[in-house]
Amino acid sequence: MDELDPVIHASARLRITAALATLPAGDRLAFPRLQQLLEMTPGNLSTHLRKLEDAGYVEVTKAHQGRSPVTYLNLTARGRAAFEVYTASLKKLLG
């Protein structure tokens, strides 16, 4: 049986990855919007994003919108592939 990716398997990281996987490849989401969608605190979201970023699954881009800093998030190609393998493994496990 295929082993589930422990980086994605944590509940919060699974929710983050699933939310970002709904975006078309190349699209990104602002940090506050993801925080709102997942109803997570900024600190909790940041901690889990760091794990995903360290694994190469999420890209974090910091920019400015006018004078305000903004952080954008998107799944990398590696992250999207890992999520697809994770969901296939989960289906196999359940099916």
C-alpha positions in Angstrom: 0.0 0.0 0.0 1.2 3.5 -0.8 2.1 5.6 2.2 0.3 8.9 2.6 2.6 12.0 2.4 3.2 13.1 6.0 3.7 16.7 5.0 0.3 16.9 3.5 -1.5 14.5 5.8 -1.6 16.9 8.8 -5.2 18.2 8.9 -4.3 21.9 8.6 -1.8 21.3 5.8 -4.3 19.1 3.9 -6.9 21.9 4.1 -4.3 24.4 2.8 -3.1 22.2 0.0 -6.7 21.3 -1.0 -7.7 24.9 -1.1 -4.7 26.0 -3.2 -5.2 23.0 -5.5 -8.6 24.4 -6.5 -6.8 27.3 -8.2 -5.7 26.9 -11.8 -2.0 26.2 -12.2 -0.1 29.5 -11.9 -2.9 31.4 -10.0 -2.3 32.5 -6.5 -4.3 33.5 -3.4 -3.6 36.3 -0.9 -2.7 35.2 2.6 -5.7 37.0 4.3 -8.1 35.3 1.8 -6.8 31.9 2.5 -6.9 32.6 6.3 -10.5 33.6 5.9 -11.5 30.6 3.8 -9.9 28.2 6.3 -10.8 30.1 9.5 -7.2 29.8 10.8 -5.2 32.2 12.9 -2.4 34.0 11.1 0.2 32.2 13.3 -1.2 28.8 12.8 -1.5 29.3 9.0 2.0 30.7 8.8 3.4 27.7 10.7 1.8 25.2 8.3 2.7 27.2 5.2 6.3 27.1 6.3 6.3 23.3 6.4 4.7 23.2 3.0 7.2 25.8 1.6 10.1 23.9 3.1 8.9 20.8 1.3 8.7 22.7 -2.0 5.0 22.4 -2.2 4.0 26.0 -1.7 5.5 29.2 -3.1 5.2 32.3 -0.9 5.6 35.6 -2.8 5.8 38.9 -0.9 4.9 42.0 -2.8 3.3 45.5 -2.3 -0.1 46.6 -3.4 0.3 50.3 -3.3 2.0 51.0 0.0 0.6 47.9 1.7 2.6 44.6 1.8 0.8 41.5 0.6 1.7 37.9 0.6 0.6 35.6 -2.2 0.5 31.8 -2.1 0.3 29.1 -4.7 1.0 25.5 -5.2 4.2 24.7 -7.0 4.2 22.0 -9.7 5.8 19.7 -7.1 3.1 20.5 -4.6 0.3 19.9 -7.2 1.9 16.5 -8.1 2.3 15.6 -4.4 -1.4 16.4 -3.8 -2.5 14.3 -6.8 -0.4 11.4 -5.5 -1.8 11.9 -2.0 -5.4 11.9 -3.2 -4.8 8.9 -5.4 -3.3 7.0 -2.5 -6.1 8.0 -0.2 -8.7 6.8 -2.7 -6.8 3.5 -3.1 -6.7 3.1 0.7 -10.4 3.8 1.0 -11.5 2.0 -2.1 
